[in-house]
Amino acid sequence: MNAHLGTALRLAPRGVPVLPLRAGKVPFGNCPDCRDNACGGRPNMKSPGPCQCPHVCHAWAAATTDPTVIASPAWGDAWRQAVCVGYHPGGVGLTVVDLDHTDAMAWARETLPATRTVPTTRGEHWLYSGAMRSANGVRDGVDIKSSMSYARWLGPGTGTMTQLPDAVRALAVKDPPTARPAPHAITVPAQARGGNCPHRVPAYLDRGISMAEQRITEATCAVHATVYRTFLAVLSAHGRCGCLTDTHITRLFTAAQTKGETARHCTDAWTNALTRLGL
């Protein structure tokens, strides 16, 4: 039996929802039937739909404790390609504070209550009992993985697990979205298109912003890159004609911060997109 599959089948009876992770320690992507949400919805997501796909197709939402699914032929190719086993911490009532380097670990030892720890390639996972909202980049080298997220299984760890403290919950509290991330963000001259904006049909612009929000919301990995590429696409289409308003930008920033981005990351991504486009 594949070693990763064996690990998954040992974890599932203990109530740990598992899934295979491919090269780069990321989930397997959608199958053709589910790509771009064509299936109509994803199981166990905030907006559940009718999808009954048997494949390991929906990132953390595919994690399961059902041994029949885990060992099914539909998951067989994924296990053969897998580089490690992932699990859904929130699904088993855990929060993982992912510390990515020595400075982050030193900060944790000074700031957070001691708890069970698991060594990683570059740092440590600190495991707390209790689930919360996941958030990336809460400080340099620190991510929080719990609900609607996945972590790599690296063993049970050592030490006594502590109840999730307020100090960790507070890390995921974001500043309000910055509506105007840079002074020149939406002040590009309208005459860039001869003074005639082709996007002032409300439905057209709103549909574009809604699609951008969806793209960010559905990102299951590389969230930073997805946010930047989405901002770049929006500004490419609407950045020169002056039709973007504070409300539109706030919607995009809110979607990004819901995925765990900080206000600073949003501002940096927006500014970098403006610079890339010469705006």
Secondary structure, DSSP 8 states (H G I E B T S, - for coil): --HHHHHHHHHGGGT--EEEEETTTEE----TTTGGGTTS--TTSSS--S----SS-SGGGG-B--HHHHTSHHHHHHHHH-SEEEE-GGGGTEEEEEE-SHHHHHHHHHHS---EEEE-SSSEEEEEES--B-EEEEETTEEEE-BT--EE-----BS--EE--HHHHHHT------SSSSTTTT---GGGGTT--TT-SHHHHHHHHHHHHHHHHT--S-HHHHHHHHHHHHHHHHTTTT---HHHHHHHHHHHHHTT--HHHHHHHHHHHHHHHT-
